[in-house]
Amino acid sequence: MPRTITVGLDGSAESRAAADWAAREAKARGLAVRLVHVWEPVPGPMAQAPLLGPETHQHWTERIPREAAAELRERHPGVEVTVEQLTGQPAESLVHAAEDAELLVLGSRGLGGIGGFLVGSVGLAVVAATERPVVLVRAAGPAAGERAKDRTGAPAEVPSSAPVVLGVDTRHPAAAPIEFAFEAAARQGAPLRVLHGWSEPSYPYGMGPDVEALRMVERGDVDALTEVLQPWRHKHPDVKVIVESRTGGRSAALIEVSREASLVVVGRRVRRSALGARIGPVAHAVLHHSTAPVAVVAHD
């Protein structure tokens, strides 16, 4: 089966925003969009209620993806859009659907310029379980000062100069998120802003920070980042790379610069244990507070 950009669709404004983002990405990649609508069976007694009968279920499960697909084809001519309807638990079904996808795109409800995403249990479960890249796209929010939204609730297309932002752990750099971010920046013709955030050491009572020592740490951090990125800079010579080292912690730095980003890319280490899948603290924080779409890229 050819790779597609797959969208989890439930008819909400959030999922429509995700579908619109996916269509723009599909056009840039020369791929098709696959809208996946998962219907979770209603318990027997509820299914017999007049407003929840079989005819109503069939009507909505057919209407939601059909209307979404028609809207996407109208807004993005030339992009192939297919629809697939599944029955089962939403998170489990989407994880399975992601196996054949180049990328899985989900929607998240915006809480405003400061609050960022509200990532529900299904979204978190999917991000934690799949090893395919997942992008969470924010829907329209009421807060003033947010990026302009179009009529679908999707963020309006950001200027081409808006950077792709990548968070890198210099101690354990992972290739998959770095490659994903460089390729995204190359497709957009946008700069790539690479950040490493770190926390300042604690100081004895009455003593302030040693400014010169902090500057030395920052310079060393930038040098380490620059060395990590060399193979990808050679592979993508046309991508302008901006390397930054910031105090305040890794997630805080990424959240702050997300206001000016077209996409934020974070890694998620695949953890296979009896405790189950985990997202990791940095990715978790960025998912909930970034004001730009967030790509979570799994890696070993």
C-alpha positions as a Markdown table, in Angstrom:
| # | Residue | x | y | z |
|---|---|---|---|---|
| 1 | Met | 0.0 | 0.0 | 0.0 |
| 2 | Pro | 1.4 | 3.4 | -0.9 |
| 3 | Arg | 2.2 | 5.7 | 2.0 |
| 4 | Thr | -0.3 | 8.3 | 2.9 |
| 5 | Ile | -0.8 | 11.2 | 5.3 |
| 6 | Thr | -3.4 | 9.7 | 7.6 |
| 7 | Val | -5.8 | 11.9 | 9.6 |
| 8 | Gly | -7.9 | 10.8 | 12.6 |
| 9 | Leu | -11.3 | 12.3 | 11.8 |
| 10 | Asp | -14.2 | 12.6 | 14.2 |
| 11 | Gly | -16.1 | 15.5 | 12.8 |
| 12 | Ser | -14.9 | 18.1 | 15.3 |
| 13 | Ala | -13.4 | 21.4 | 14.4 |
| 14 | Glu | -10.1 | 20.0 | 15.8 |
| 15 | Ser | -10.0 | 17.1 | 13.4 |
| 16 | Arg | -11.1 | 19.3 | 10.5 |
| 17 | Ala | -8.1 | 21.6 | 11.2 |
| 18 | Ala | -5.9 | 18.5 | 11.3 |
| 19 | Ala | -7.3 | 17.4 | 7.9 |
| 20 | Asp | -6.6 | 20.8 | 6.4 |
| 21 | Trp | -3.0 | 20.8 | 7.7 |
| 22 | Ala | -2.5 | 17.3 | 6.4 |
| 23 | Ala | -3.8 | 18.3 | 2.9 |
| 24 | Arg | -1.2 | 21.1 | 2.7 |
| 25 | Glu | 1.5 | 18.7 | 3.8 |
| 26 | Ala | 0.4 | 16.0 | 1.4 |
| 27 | Lys | 0.6 | 18.5 | -1.5 |
| 28 | Ala | 4.1 | 19.4 | -0.5 |
| 29 | Arg | 5.1 | 15.8 | -0.3 |
| 30 | Gly | 3.2 | 14.5 | -3.3 |
| 31 | Leu | 1.2 | 12.1 | -1.2 |
| 32 | Ala | -2.5 | 11.3 | -0.8 |
| 33 | Val | -4.6 | 12.1 | 2.3 |
| 34 | Arg | -6.4 | 9.2 | 4.0 |
| 35 | Leu | -9.2 | 10.3 | 6.3 |
| 36 | Val | -9.8 | 7.6 | 9.0 |
| 37 | His | -13.1 | 7.8 | 10.9 |
| 38 | Val | -13.4 | 5.4 | 13.9 |
| 39 | Trp | -16.8 | 4.6 | 15.2 |
| 40 | Glu | -16.9 | 3.2 | 18.7 |
| 41 | Pro | -19.9 | 1.0 | 19.1 |
| 42 | Val | -22.6 | 2.3 | 21.5 |
| 43 | Pro | -23.6 | -0.1 | 24.3 |
| 44 | Gly | -26.7 | -2.1 | 23.5 |
| 45 | Pro | -29.3 | -0.3 | 25.6 |
| 46 | Met | -28.2 | 3.1 | 24.4 |
| 47 | Ala | -28.2 | 2.0 | 20.8 |
| 48 | Gln | -32.0 | 1.2 | 21.1 |
| 49 | Ala | -32.8 | 4.8 | 22.1 |
| 50 | Pro | -34.7 | 6.7 | 19.4 |
| 51 | Leu | -32.0 | 9.2 | 18.6 |
| 52 | Leu | -29.2 | 6.6 | 18.7 |
| 53 | Gly | -30.7 | 3.9 | 16.5 |
| 54 | Pro | -28.8 | 2.0 | 13.7 |
| 55 | Glu | -30.0 | 4.5 | 11.1 |
| 56 | Thr | -28.7 | 7.5 | 13.0 |
| 57 | His | -25.3 | 5.7 | 13.5 |
| 58 | Gln | -25.0 | 4.9 | 9.8 |
| 59 | His | -26.0 | 8.4 | 8.8 |
| 60 | Trp | -23.4 | 10.1 | 10.9 |
| 61 | Thr | -20.6 | 7.6 | 10.2 |
| 62 | Glu | -21.1 | 8.1 | 6.5 |
| 63 | Arg | -21.8 | 11.8 | 6.5 |
| 64 | Ile | -18.8 | 13.0 | 8.6 |
| 65 | Pro | -16.0 | 11.6 | 6.4 |
| 66 | Arg | -17.9 | 12.2 | 3.2 |
| 67 | Glu | -18.4 | 15.9 | 3.9 |
| 68 | Ala | -14.8 | 16.4 | 5.2 |
| 69 | Ala | -13.4 | 14.7 | 2.0 |
| 70 | Ala | -15.5 | 16.9 | -0.2 |
| 71 | Glu | -14.3 | 20.1 | 1.6 |
| 72 | Leu | -10.7 | 19.0 | 1.3 |
| 73 | Arg | -11.0 | 18.3 | -2.4 |
| 74 | Glu | -12.5 | 21.8 | -2.9 |
| 75 | Arg | -9.9 | 23.6 | -0.9 |
| 76 | His | -6.9 | 21.6 | -2.1 |
| 77 | Pro | -7.5 | 20.7 | -5.7 |
| 78 | Gly | -5.0 | 18.0 | -7.0 |
| 79 | Val | -4.7 | 16.3 | -3.6 |
| 80 | Glu | -6.1 | 12.8 | -3.6 |
| 81 | Val | -8.4 | 12.2 | -0.7 |
| 82 | Thr | -9.6 | 8.8 | 0.4 |
| 83 | Val | -11.9 | 7.8 | 3.3 |
| 84 | Glu | -11.7 | 4.7 | 5.5 |
| 85 | Gln | -14.2 | 3.9 | 8.2 |
| 86 | Leu | -13.2 | 1.6 | 11.1 |
| 87 | Thr | -15.1 | 0.2 | 14.1 |
| 88 | Gly | -13.4 | -0.2 | 17.5 |
| 89 | Gln | -11.6 | 1.6 | 20.2 |
| 90 | Pro | -10.3 | 5.0 | 18.7 |
| 91 | Ala | -6.8 | 4.9 | 20.1 |
| 92 | Glu | -6.2 | 1.3 | 19.1 |
| 93 | Ser | -7.7 | 1.8 | 15.7 |
| 94 | Leu | -5.6 | 4.9 | 14.9 |
| 95 | Val | -2.4 | 3.2 | 16.1 |
| 96 | His | -3.1 | 0.4 | 13.7 |
| 97 | Ala | -3.9 | 2.9 | 10.9 |
| 98 | Ala | -0.7 | 4.7 | 11.5 |
| 99 | Glu | 1.4 | 1.6 | 10.6 |
| 100 | Asp | 0.8 | 2.2 | 6.9 |
| 101 | Ala | 1.1 | 6.0 | 7.0 |
| 102 | Glu | 4.0 | 8.3 | 6.3 |
| 103 | Leu | 2.5 | 10.6 | 9.0 |
| 104 | Leu | -0.5 | 10.5 | 11.3 |
| 105 | Val | -2.2 | 13.9 | 12.0 |
| 106 | Leu | -4.6 | 14.5 | 14.9 |
| 107 | Gly | -6.4 | 17.6 | 16.2 |
| 108 | Ser | -6.1 | 19.2 | 19.6 |
| 109 | Arg | -8.4 | 21.8 | 21.1 |
| 110 | Gly | -6.7 | 25.1 | 21.7 |
| 111 | Leu | -7.0 | 26.7 | 25.1 |
| 112 | Gly | -5.7 | 30.1 | 24.1 |
| 113 | Gly | -2.3 | 31.7 | 23.5 |
| 114 | Ile | -0.9 | 30.7 | 26.9 |
| 115 | Gly | -2.8 | 27.4 | 27.5 |
| 116 | Gly | -1.9 | 25.8 | 24.2 |
| 117 | Phe | -3.2 | 22.4 | 23.4 |
| 118 | Leu | -5.7 | 20.3 | 25.3 |
| 119 | Val | -4.5 | 16.8 | 24.3 |
| 120 | Gly | -7.1 | 14.2 | 25.1 |
| 121 | Ser | -6.6 | 10.7 | 26.3 |
| 122 | Val | -6.9 | 9.3 | 22.8 |
| 123 | Gly | -4.3 | 11.6 | 21.4 |
| 124 | Leu | -1.8 | 10.9 | 24.2 |
| 125 | Ala | -2.4 | 7.1 | 23.9 |
| 126 | Val | -1.8 | 7.2 | 20.1 |
| 127 | Val | 1.4 | 9.3 | 20.5 |
| 128 | Ala | 2.8 | 7.0 | 23.1 |
| 129 | Ala | 2.0 | 3.8 | 21.3 |
| 130 | Thr | 2.8 | 4.4 | 17.6 |
| 131 | Glu | 6.3 | 4.5 | 16.2 |
| 132 | Arg | 5.2 | 6.6 | 13.2 |
| 133 | Pro | 5.6 | 10.4 | 13.4 |
| 134 | Val | 2.5 | 12.1 | 14.8 |
| 135 | Val | 1.5 | 15.7 | 14.3 |
| 136 | Leu | -0.9 | 17.4 | 16.7 |
| 137 | Val | -2.6 | 20.4 | 15.1 |
| 138 | Arg | -4.3 | 23.0 | 17.1 |
| 139 | Ala | -7.9 | 24.2 | 16.2 |
| 140 | Ala | -9.3 | 27.7 | 16.4 |
| 141 | Gly | -9.2 | 29.3 | 19.8 |
| 142 | Pro | -10.9 | 32.4 | 21.2 |
| 143 | Ala | -7.9 | 34.1 | 22.6 |
| 144 | Ala | -6.8 | 37.4 | 21.1 |
| 145 | Gly | -3.5 | 37.7 | 19.6 |
| 146 | Glu | -3.5 | 34.1 | 18.2 |
| 147 | Arg | -2.5 | 33.3 | 14.7 |
| 148 | Ala | -5.3 | 34.0 | 12.2 |
| 149 | Lys | -7.6 | 31.1 | 11.5 |
| 150 | Asp | -9.4 | 30.1 | 8.3 |
| 151 | Arg | -13.0 | 29.0 | 8.1 |
| 152 | Thr | -12.2 | 25.3 | 8.9 |
| 153 | Gly | -10.8 | 26.3 | 12.3 |
| 154 | Ala | -7.3 | 25.5 | 11.0 |
| 155 | Pro | -4.4 | 28.0 | 11.6 |
| 156 | Ala | -4.0 | 30.1 | 8.4 |
| 157 | Glu | -0.9 | 29.2 | 6.4 |
| 158 | Val | 2.1 | 30.7 | 8.2 |
| 159 | Pro | 4.6 | 32.8 | 6.2 |
| 160 | Ser | 7.3 | 30.8 | 4.5 |
| 161 | Ser | 9.8 | 32.6 | 6.7 |
| 162 | Ala | 8.3 | 31.1 | 9.9 |
| 163 | Pro | 10.9 | 28.6 | 11.1 |
| 164 | Val | 10.7 | 24.9 | 11.9 |
| 165 | Val | 11.8 | 24.5 | 15.5 |
| 166 | Leu | 13.7 | 21.4 | 16.7 |
| 167 | Gly | 14.6 | 20.5 | 20.2 |
| 168 | Val | 17.8 | 18.5 | 20.6 |
| 169 | Asp | 19.3 | 16.8 | 23.6 |
| 170 | Thr | 23.1 | 17.2 | 23.0 |
| 171 | Arg | 23.9 | 14.3 | 25.4 |
| 172 | His | 21.7 | 11.8 | 23.5 |
| 173 | Pro | 21.0 | 13.3 | 20.0 |
| 174 | Ala | 18.5 | 11.2 | 18.0 |
| 175 | Ala | 18.8 | 11.0 | 14.2 |
| 176 | Ala | 15.1 | 10.5 | 13.4 |
| 177 | Pro | 13.7 | 13.8 | 14.8 |
| 178 | Ile | 16.7 | 15.7 | 13.3 |
| 179 | Glu | 16.1 | 14.2 | 9.8 |
| 180 | Phe | 12.4 | 14.9 | 10.1 |
| 181 | Ala | 13.0 | 18.6 | 11.0 |
| 182 | Phe | 15.5 | 19.2 | 8.2 |
| 183 | Glu | 13.2 | 17.7 | 5.6 |
| 184 | Ala | 10.3 | 19.8 | 6.8 |
| 185 | Ala | 12.3 | 22.9 | 6.6 |
| 186 | Ala | 13.6 | 22.0 | 3.2 |
| 187 | Arg | 10.1 | 21.4 | 1.9 |
| 188 | Gln | 8.9 | 24.7 | 3.3 |
| 189 | Gly | 11.9 | 26.7 | 2.2 |
| 190 | Ala | 12.0 | 27.8 | 5.9 |
| 191 | Pro | 14.9 | 28.2 | 8.3 |
| 192 | Leu | 15.5 | 25.5 | 10.9 |
| 193 | Arg | 15.8 | 26.8 | 14.5 |
| 194 | Val | 17.6 | 24.2 | 16.7 |
| 195 | Leu | 17.4 | 24.7 | 20.4 |
| 196 | His | 18.9 | 23.1 | 23.4 |
| 197 | Gly | 17.4 | 24.3 | 26.7 |
| 198 | Trp | 19.2 | 23.8 | 30.0 |
| 199 | Ser | 18.7 | 24.7 | 33.7 |
| 200 | Glu | 21.0 | 27.0 | 35.5 |
| 201 | Pro | 22.7 | 25.6 | 38.6 |
| 202 | Ser | 21.5 | 26.6 | 42.0 |
| 203 | Tyr | 23.5 | 29.2 | 43.9 |
| 204 | Pro | 24.2 | 29.6 | 47.6 |
| 205 | Tyr | 22.0 | 32.1 | 49.4 |
| 206 | Gly | 23.1 | 35.7 | 48.6 |
| 207 | Met | 25.1 | 34.8 | 45.6 |
| 208 | Gly | 24.0 | 35.6 | 42.0 |
| 209 | Pro | 24.9 | 33.8 | 38.8 |
| 210 | Asp | 28.4 | 34.0 | 37.4 |
| 211 | Val | 27.5 | 35.7 | 34.1 |
| 212 | Glu | 30.8 | 34.8 | 32.4 |
| 213 | Ala | 30.5 | 31.2 | 33.4 |
| 214 | Leu | 27.0 | 31.0 | 32.0 |
| 215 | Arg | 28.2 | 32.5 | 28.7 |
| 216 | Met | 31.0 | 29.9 | 28.5 |
| 217 | Val | 28.4 | 27.1 | 29.0 |
| 218 | Glu | 26.2 | 28.6 | 26.3 |
| 219 | Arg | 29.1 | 28.8 | 23.8 |
| 220 | Gly | 30.1 | 25.2 | 24.6 |
| 221 | Asp | 26.5 | 24.1 | 24.1 |
| 222 | Val | 26.2 | 25.9 | 20.7 |
| 223 | Asp | 29.5 | 24.2 | 19.7 |
| 224 | Ala | 28.1 | 20.8 | 20.7 |
| 225 | Leu | 24.9 | 21.4 | 18.8 |
| 226 | Thr | 26.7 | 22.5 | 15.7 |
| 227 | Glu | 28.8 | 19.4 | 15.7 |
| 228 | Val | 25.8 | 17.1 | 16.1 |
| 229 | Leu | 24.1 | 18.8 | 13.1 |
| 230 | Gln | 27.0 | 18.6 | 10.7 |
| 231 | Pro | 25.9 | 15.5 | 8.8 |
| 232 | Trp | 22.4 | 16.9 | 8.1 |
| 233 | Arg | 23.8 | 20.4 | 7.2 |
| 234 | His | 25.9 | 18.7 | 4.5 |
| 235 | Lys | 22.8 | 16.6 | 3.4 |
| 236 | His | 20.6 | 19.7 | 3.2 |
| 237 | Pro | 22.9 | 22.6 | 2.3 |
| 238 | Asp | 20.0 | 24.9 | 1.3 |
| 239 | Val | 18.5 | 24.9 | 4.8 |
| 240 | Lys | 19.4 | 27.9 | 6.9 |
| 241 | Val | 20.2 | 26.6 | 10.4 |
| 242 | Ile | 20.0 | 28.8 | 13.5 |
| 243 | Val | 21.5 | 27.2 | 16.6 |
| 244 | Glu | 20.6 | 28.4 | 20.1 |
| 245 | Ser | 21.3 | 27.5 | 23.6 |
| 246 | Arg | 18.9 | 28.8 | 26.3 |
| 247 | Thr | 18.5 | 28.6 | 30.0 |
| 248 | Gly | 15.2 | 27.7 | 31.6 |
| 249 | Gly | 14.9 | 24.1 | 30.7 |
| 250 | Arg | 14.3 | 22.2 | 27.4 |
| 251 | Ser | 10.5 | 22.3 | 27.3 |
| 252 | Ala | 10.2 | 26.0 | 28.4 |
| 253 | Ala | 12.6 | 27.0 | 25.6 |
| 254 | Leu | 10.6 | 25.2 | 22.9 |
| 255 | Ile | 7.2 | 26.5 | 24.2 |
| 256 | Glu | 8.5 | 30.0 | 24.2 |
| 257 | Val | 9.7 | 30.0 | 20.6 |
| 258 | Ser | 6.6 | 28.0 | 19.3 |
| 259 | Arg | 4.8 | 31.3 | 19.0 |
| 260 | Glu | 6.9 | 32.2 | 16.0 |
| 261 | Ala | 7.2 | 28.7 | 14.5 |
| 262 | Ser | 5.4 | 26.9 | 11.7 |
| 263 | Leu | 6.2 | 23.5 | 13.3 |
| 264 | Val | 7.8 | 22.3 | 16.5 |
| 265 | Val | 9.6 | 18.9 | 16.3 |
| 266 | Val | 10.4 | 16.9 | 19.4 |
| 267 | Gly | 11.7 | 13.3 | 19.8 |
| 268 | Arg | 10.1 | 10.5 | 21.9 |
| 269 | Arg | 12.3 | 7.6 | 23.0 |
| 270 | Val | 10.6 | 4.3 | 22.4 |
| 271 | Arg | 10.3 | 2.6 | 25.8 |
| 272 | Arg | 9.2 | -1.0 | 25.8 |
| 273 | Ser | 8.5 | -2.0 | 29.4 |
| 274 | Ala | 5.9 | -3.6 | 31.6 |
| 275 | Leu | 4.8 | -0.1 | 32.7 |
| 276 | Gly | 3.6 | 0.5 | 29.1 |
| 277 | Ala | 4.4 | 3.3 | 26.6 |
| 278 | Arg | 5.4 | 6.7 | 27.8 |
| 279 | Ile | 5.7 | 10.1 | 26.0 |
| 280 | Gly | 8.5 | 11.7 | 28.1 |
| 281 | Pro | 8.3 | 14.9 | 30.0 |
| 282 | Val | 9.6 | 17.3 | 27.3 |
| 283 | Ala | 7.3 | 16.0 | 24.6 |
| 284 | His | 4.4 | 15.9 | 27.0 |
| 285 | Ala | 4.9 | 19.6 | 28.1 |
| 286 | Val | 5.4 | 20.8 | 24.5 |
| 287 | Leu | 2.2 | 19.0 | 23.3 |
| 288 | His | 0.1 | 20.7 | 26.0 |
| 289 | His | 1.6 | 24.2 | 25.7 |
| 290 | Ser | 2.9 | 24.8 | 22.2 |
| 291 | Thr | 1.0 | 27.3 | 20.1 |
| 292 | Ala | 2.2 | 25.8 | 16.8 |
| 293 | Pro | 1.6 | 22.3 | 15.4 |
| 294 | Val | 3.9 | 19.7 | 17.1 |
| 295 | Ala | 5.5 | 16.7 | 15.5 |
| 296 | Val | 6.4 | 13.9 | 17.8 |
| 297 | Val | 9.0 | 11.6 | 16.2 |
| 298 | Ala | 9.7 | 8.3 | 17.9 |
| 299 | His | 13.3 | 7.0 | 18.1 |
| 300 | Asp | 15.3 | 4.2 | 19.8 |
